[in-house]
Amino acid sequence: MVNDGLASAQCRGIIVRQMRASDIPGVARAHIAAWRVAFRGILSDRTLDGLRVEHFEGAWQEIIQRENRTNLVAEQGGEILGYVAFGPTHDLQDDARPPGEIYGIYVHPDHWRVGAGRSLMSQALKQLRGQGFTRVIVWTMAGNAISRGFYEKNRFVLDGGERTSERGGERFQELVFTRAL
């Protein structure tokens, strides 16, 4: 039997559930804190230090209204620890069987290594499998060793795909990871 981390997370009181509008401030705080740690040295300090909860809250108000997308949060004692967003891929629509995609998974750094990220990923993979996907992809910044290690622990492998993206006026390379469901 494979330990997916849910049992240990449940022992710590971590609950994974559907995101609600009232979760958005906590999601925005976790998102920004994770970016500031994980992307330091990849994006400029100016960009990372300039991230504002209000901007992320506004974006999330729109994001949670999108169809064909699932947004889950990890919560412990009423505090939002992190989130995962997933659904059909936006990039590989020409495939005969397009994969599912993890659009983003972020946990506040104060709650890394307690099972929140593992629980979010496990639930996302379970739901994608239930939607009929047979594989899933996730894009990550090429220099982000933290996320790469997390994806590799969750049995994702580099696929060879690359793209150039932009955030805050800064360009960077992203790599795609994939795994079977």
VENVEN-V812468 format. One record per helix or strand of 2 or more residues. SS is the DSSP state (@ for helix, = for strand). FROM is the first residue (numbers start at 1). TO is the last residue. Records with the same first field share a line. If there is no record, write none. Layout:
BEGIN
SS=FROM-TO / FROM-TO
END
This chain:
BEGIN
@=6-11 / 21-38 / 45-49 / 53-63 / 109-111 / 116-130 / 145-153
==14-18 / 69-76 / 79-88 / 100-107 / 135-141 / 157-167 / 170-180
END
